[in-house]
Amino acid sequence: MRMTKPRGRRARSTVTHLRAIKGVIFDMDGTLTPPGNIDFVGLRDSINSIARSDPNYAEIKSVEGRDVLEVVTMLSPDGKVEAGKVLKELEDKCRENMRLTEGALEVLQDLKSRSISAAVVTRNVTPSLKRLQSILNVHGITLNPMIARDTINERTGEPIPPKPNPDALRSIVELWGYDVSEVLMVGDSLQDDVMAANSANVKSVWINTGIDNATGTQHKEGNPDWTVGKISGITAILEDFNP
C-alpha cells in the first residue's frame, strides 16, 4: 500500500494510518443531489415561525440553535401537523426536481468497480430515497442500505434517529461487518454528516458547497478529516487508501 498523504485538504489529525476503505456512506441532499435543491433557510424560517406561535413555545423556550426536526418533535399536535405539511411540500418538490449532482455517478461507478460498498443516510424521507434509487437503477448502481428519518429499526420498532445522531452510521457499519476505520462518511453538512461521523468514529469528508444548509442556526459543527469542493474530490482520497 502506498503510504502517501491524501490529496483532499486534511483537517483532523485522528487518522494515524491508512487502511483500505471498504464502504462509503453518503448523505443525499446536497451531496448525491445538487446543493440548493432544498431551501434550508426557508425551511428554518417556516418551522421556527410555526414554533413561535405554538402553544408549546413556552416549553421550547427558543428555536435559536435548535435543529428543525428537534423543534418539530416539541410542537403541539396541531403544530406538528402544520410543520409536517411544510416538510412534505418541500420534500415533494425535492423529488420532482431530483437529479444527481455533477460527478456523483462517476464516483458511484468508481466505487462499484473497486467493490466498495455504498450506502446513503438522509434526514429526508423514504419516498425520496426510492426516487434516488430509481435514478441510479438506470446506471446499474445500488445503494445498500438506504436509511431515511422514517426508517424503522427492526430491533426497537422505532424510527432510526436522524443525523447528527450516529445510530444510522453505526447500524450500517455493523451490517457491512467492517471496522469503523474502513468506512468513510461523505456529506455537505458539518452539523449533521460530520458530527454523525465523528460520533460513530468513522472517517469523514466534508463537501464545502458554499451554500447555507444549516439545520439549526447555532448547531454544533463537526471537524472533518478532509474537505473537498465537490463530490469528485473523494476519488483522490480513495486512491490513497485503495491504490
C-alpha positions in Angstrom: 0.0 0.0 0.0 1.3 3.5 -0.9 1.6 5.4 2.4 1.0 8.8 0.8 -1.0 11.7 2.1 -4.5 12.0 0.6 -4.8 15.0 -1.7 -8.0 16.4 -0.2 -7.4 19.0 2.4 -7.0 17.2 5.7 -8.4 18.8 8.9 -8.4 16.3 11.7 -5.3 14.5 13.0 -7.1 11.5 14.4 -6.5 9.3 11.4 -3.0 8.0 12.1 -2.7 5.2 9.5 -4.3 4.2 6.2 -6.5 1.1 5.9 -8.3 0.2 2.8 -11.8 1.8 2.6 -14.4 -0.9 2.2 -17.5 1.2 2.5 -18.7 4.7 1.8 -21.8 6.3 3.4 -23.2 9.2 1.5 -25.6 12.0 2.5 -28.3 12.6 -0.1 -29.5 16.2 -0.3 -26.6 18.5 -1.4 -24.2 15.5 -1.7 -25.6 12.9 -4.2 -28.1 15.5 -5.3 -27.2 19.2 -6.1 -26.8 21.7 -3.3 -29.6 24.1 -3.1 -32.3 21.5 -4.1 -33.7 22.0 -0.6 -34.1 25.6 0.7 -32.8 25.1 4.2 -33.1 28.8 5.0 -36.7 28.8 4.1 -37.3 25.6 6.0 -35.8 27.0 9.1 -37.8 30.2 8.8 -41.1 28.3 8.3 -40.7 25.8 11.1 -39.4 28.5 13.5 -42.4 30.7 12.6 -44.8 27.8 13.4 -43.0 27.2 16.7 -43.2 30.8 17.8 -47.0 30.8 17.6 -47.4 27.2 19.0 -48.9 26.6 22.4 -45.8 24.7 23.4 -43.4 27.5 22.7 -43.0 28.3 26.4 -41.6 24.8 26.8 -39.5 25.1 23.6 -38.2 28.4 25.1 -36.2 29.3 22.0 -35.9 28.0 18.4 -32.5 29.6 18.1 -29.8 27.0 17.7 -32.2 24.1 17.6 -32.3 21.5 14.9 -35.5 21.9 12.8 -36.5 18.3 13.3 -36.0 18.6 17.0 -38.3 21.7 17.0 -41.0 19.7 15.2 -41.0 17.0 17.9 -41.6 19.6 20.5 -44.7 21.2 18.9 -48.3 20.6 19.9 -50.3 18.1 17.8 -51.7 20.8 15.6 -48.2 22.4 15.3 -46.8 19.0 14.2 -49.5 18.7 11.5 -48.7 22.2 10.2 -45.0 21.6 10.3 -45.5 18.2 8.6 -47.2 20.0 5.7 -44.2 22.3 5.3 -41.8 19.4 5.2 -44.0 17.4 2.8 -44.3 20.2 0.4 -40.6 20.8 0.4 -39.7 17.1 0.1 -42.3 16.5 -2.6 -40.7 19.4 -4.6 -37.3 17.9 -4.0 -38.4 14.6 -5.5 -39.9 16.2 -8.5 -36.7 18.1 -9.3 -34.3 15.3 -8.2 -31.2 14.7 -10.3 -27.7 13.6 -9.5 -25.1 16.2 -8.7 -22.3 16.6 -11.1 -19.7 13.9 -10.6 -21.8 11.7 -8.3 -22.5 9.0 -10.9 -18.8 8.7 -11.8 -17.9 8.4 -8.1 -20.5 5.7 -7.5 -19.3 3.8 -10.6 -15.8 4.0 -9.4 -16.8 2.5 -6.0 -18.6 -0.3 -7.8 -15.5 -1.0 -9.9 -13.5 -1.3 -6.7 -16.1 -3.5 -5.0 -16.5 -0.8 -2.3 -19.9 -0.8 -0.6 -22.1 2.3 -0.9 -24.9 3.4 1.3 -26.9 6.5 1.9 -28.2 8.2 5.1 -30.6 11.1 4.8 -32.7 13.3 7.0 -35.2 13.2 4.1 -37.9 10.5 3.9 -38.2 7.1 2.3 -40.1 8.1 -0.9 -37.1 10.5 -1.7 -34.7 7.6 -1.3 -36.8 5.4 -3.6 -36.7 8.2 -6.2 -33.0 8.4 -5.9 -32.6 4.7 -6.3 -34.9 4.7 -9.4 -32.4 7.2 -11.0 -29.5 5.0 -10.1 -31.1 1.9 -11.4 -30.7 3.1 -14.9 -27.0 3.1 -14.4 -26.8 -0.3 -12.6 -26.0 1.3 -9.3 -27.5 0.1 -6.0 -27.1 1.8 -2.6 -27.5 -0.6 0.3 -28.7 0.1 2.9 -30.6 3.3 2.4 -31.7 5.0 5.7 -34.2 7.9 6.0 -35.5 9.6 9.0 -38.6 7.4 8.9 -36.7 4.1 8.5 -37.7 1.7 11.3 -35.1 0.0 13.4 -36.2 -3.7 13.3 -34.8 -4.3 16.8 -36.7 -1.5 18.5 -39.6 -0.9 16.2 -38.9 2.8 16.4 -37.5 5.2 13.6 -33.8 5.4 13.5 -32.8 8.8 14.9 -31.7 11.3 12.1 -28.2 12.6 11.8 -26.3 14.0 13.7 -27.3 11.0 15.9 -24.7 8.3 14.9 -27.1 5.3 15.2 -27.7 5.1 11.4 -24.0 5.0 10.6 -23.3 2.5 13.4 -26.0 0.2 12.1 -24.6 0.3 8.6 -21.0 -0.4 9.8 -22.5 -3.4 11.8 -24.5 -4.6 8.8 -21.5 -4.5 6.5 -19.3 -6.2 9.1 -16.5 -3.7 8.6 -14.2 -2.0 11.1 -15.1 1.7 11.6 -11.6 2.6 10.3 -12.7 1.0 6.9 -15.7 3.3 6.5 -16.0 6.8 5.1 -18.8 9.3 5.5 -19.3 11.9 2.8 -21.6 14.9 3.2 -22.1 18.6 2.8 -23.2 19.3 6.4 -20.7 19.9 9.2 -23.6 19.9 11.6 -25.2 16.6 10.6 -22.9 14.5 8.4 -19.5 15.2 10.0 -20.9 15.3 13.6 -22.5 11.9 13.0 -19.3 10.5 11.5 -17.2 11.8 14.4 -19.6 10.3 16.9 -19.6 6.9 15.1 -15.8 7.0 14.9 -15.7 6.8 11.1 -13.6 9.0 8.8 -15.4 12.0 7.3 -15.2 14.0 4.1 -17.0 17.4 4.1 -18.1 18.8 0.8 -17.9 22.6 1.1 -20.6 23.7 -1.3 -20.6 27.3 0.0 -24.4 27.1 0.5 -26.2 27.7 3.8 -27.5 24.2 4.5 -27.6 24.5 8.3 -30.4 22.7 10.0 -30.0 24.8 13.2 -28.8 28.4 13.4 -26.2 27.7 16.0 -26.0 23.9 15.8 -22.6 22.5 16.9 -20.3 21.8 13.9 -18.1 18.8 13.4 -14.4 18.8 12.4 -13.9 16.7 9.2 -10.9 14.5 8.3 -10.9 16.0 4.7 -12.5 18.9 3.0 -13.2 18.9 -0.7 -15.1 21.4 -3.0 -17.2 18.8 -4.9 -18.0 15.1 -4.7 -15.5 14.1 -7.3 -12.8 15.2 -4.8 -13.2 12.0 -2.8 -11.7 10.0 -5.7 -8.2 11.1 -4.9 -8.7 10.2 -1.2 -9.9 6.8 -2.2 -6.9 6.2 -4.4 -4.6 6.7 -1.5 -6.5 4.3 0.6 -7.2 1.8 -2.2 -4.3 2.1 -4.7 
